[in-house]
Amino acid sequence: MPERNVVSWTTMIAGYSQNGRCKQALSLFHQMQRAHTTPDEITLLGVLCACSHAGFVDEGRHYFKSMTQIWGIQPRIEHYGCMVDLLSRAGFLDEAHGLVEIMPIKPNDAVWGALLGGCKIHKNVKLASKIGQKLAMELDPGQAAGYLVLLSNVYATAKRWEDVVNVRRKMIDMGVRKPAGRSWVQINGVIHDFLAGDKAHKHASSIYNILVVITKQAKWEGYKPNSSEALLGIEEWSSN
């Protein structure tokens, strides 16, 4: 390119980050600085995402602090979300929780989900329970459902089955249900939507047959499913 500006640099950094090429993203950011191009908040978001995906904790801390100290950029909720995700995955749960507590912005679903996800990975039941109780009191039933399911999975990972039962019963008492998981893919301009447990899709038979083949191949290559999350659904609990 005859001329590179913040948009072109940021686009490449974000592209590398989103495709798992995190070292290249950070290397490009360094090139951008050497070229005396000033980054903006979107540039720094791409950099923090790269650190989060790669687990570069020290680098993430440095770039997050540099936003205000060097570039004069106030972090948005997305920047905080990247840092909480990075710290939580790496096991720095107290630091992540402390960051959430001092955020000048109200934490959103992604921030709380990242923190609870870290609790699940590192089996920090105490912190997960504290967060779950806080959210159950502050959020309406529709918003609380996903967090309570994640909390029950944290308990299951730690094999605290009585707590799993208590959380599920609490969900029944609140009259909440977690919406079924869904995904979609766009092929030739057509969006194909998939719902967990859906048998009504016109290609359901072929989809499940392929899923069986993939699962067998994964197990053959050493994959072991996490059976601790194979919990009873809300309907099954309510019928007991």
Disulfide bonds with the S-S distance in Angstrom:
none
